[in-house]
């Protein structure tokens, strides 16, 4: 992921609703269309940034983690030495999946290869992979098996950008201090990329999809049109027709992409400078961190509270968007305890309020200062993320009943000229998100 610039502010809940646009001329197969629908229903996933960089833990800089090779200008030859020490003896794929299930998340995205070029799977295309470390095991294979046992879908993050491979040439915006020769064969690099993708798509069973990053590295060079995305996307759709494709390129989706990603911002917002203004009609996803880092950082204690992240989850759902919430596993293979506690807290909230998140789409009321709405069938969920006062008027008609989702206490309402007025509201000051369910006449 891109190095972060700022933490998502609570004020994003009041942003104007984005104007949809559609740039995807690809016609999905039935398997692919079904996968898109599943994805839009899932609403919550966990991102895992884990690799050689985890051992350096940011190097004492709270703004550096998975980008340490680039930001500290470490040569490829020196960075390779980290593989000699990678031995996460406490890695337990089943424990990871149990934590994800407890959080209420429905899918995992893990970094199979990040910008440093190191494959966290048993790749036969290059010895620069996890099985040549003292660990020797294939954590991706173990995680894939654990996800199948646990009923969690697994997606693979794959960086198109590569700071290590000699054929990634000409260099783009990054990776210019790695000591590689100023020469290379771009076509050979694309063949290498597609060979690794073939491994990921044929050796680990059915997967949820491929999460691309790094296209933007060549955006301002003559190479930007030479990624040959259609060739790569056709390979993926041929090998696994139901696998979804997303590319974190920060512009309108290209044909063949199945959902649109937004980094650290909700659709239509750009507080961090990463995202364009175009919001497609494809399924949507927002990726966010628990502190300021994607990879493990030993000095970044700026953890967002469970309440903040639950509000982000609800705010995303109210915009028809999934939340992909990141944690950076530690060098020994364990998830950070602070992050585990937060994931459990989110899971506790979802066990009570999950009906207002899972399987919903954006509700009929655009995001407001008090919160958002979601909808599933003939039920609208009003998410009070802030105190709206004793009454709240909504442009919703044909309401048959209103009740608190937690506990089922009826909520008084009267019909008004513009819809309904909810009355006698008393949102507790300690509430994270008080949800009111409105039953609509069919």
Secondary structure, DSSP 4 states (H G I P E B T S, - for coil): -PPP-SPPPGGGGGPPPPPEE--------HHHHHHHHHHHHH-EEEEE--SGGGGTGGGG-TT-STTHHHHTT--HHHHGGGGGT---TT--HHHHHHHHHHHT--EEEEEEE-TT--BSS--SS-S-BGGGSTT-S-HHHHHHHHHHHHT-EEEEEEES--SS-TT--S--SS-TTS---S---HHHHHHHHHHHHHHHHHSS-S-SEEEEE-GGGGTTSGGGG-S-HHHHHHHHHHH-TT-EEEE--SSSPPTT--EEEEESS-TT--TTS---S-EESSEEEEEEESSS-SS--TT---PPPHHHHHHHHHHHHTTTEEEEEEE---TTSPPPHHHHHHHHHHHHHHHHHGGGTTT-EE-SSPPBTTEEEEEETTEEEEEESS---S-EEES---EEEEEETTT--B--EEEETTEEEE-S----TT-S-EEEEEEE--
